[in-house]
Amino acid sequence: MLAADAKVGLVPAAALFHSLADPARLAIVQHLAAHGQARVVDLTGELGLAQSTVSKHLACLRECGLVQVQPVGRASVHSLAQPELAKLLAAAETVLAATGNAVALCPAYGLGRCPSRRLS
């Protein structure tokens, strides 16, 4: 069993990974990591998501301290607040490539487990 103080120490990391667990939020973070910055209209066009969906997830990511926003004229431009997040995504891609379909087929967390969490 995990000691209480070890659990407490893991809570922030668990919250970070939970913040990236939604496919739409992950797609937004990946886009910002690849392109540096984007407006909501850019994200809706590139990701095929509704404006309300993108805005809701950007607000969540801002509250988590993962995304920042800068006003540019009449627009708001979003970017990663933590550049290390791009490295985390790259490391995750490496792990996924090494494990093949194991994570996607996992009965607890795989694609069949949470059909409502698919990017669409």
Sequence and secondary structure as in RCSB ss.txt:
>XXXX:A:sequence
MLAADAKVGLVPAAALFHSLADPARLAIVQHLAAHGQARVVDLTGELGLAQSTVSKHLACLRECGLVQVQPVGRA
SVHSLAQPELAKLLAAAETVLAATGNAVALCPAYGLGRCPSRRLS
>XXXX:A:secstr
   HHHHHHHHHHHHHHHHT SHHHHHHHHHHHHHSEE HHHHHHHH   HHHHHHHHHHHHHTTSEEEEEETTE
EEEEES THHHHHHHHHHHHHHHHTTHHHH TTTSTTT GGGS  
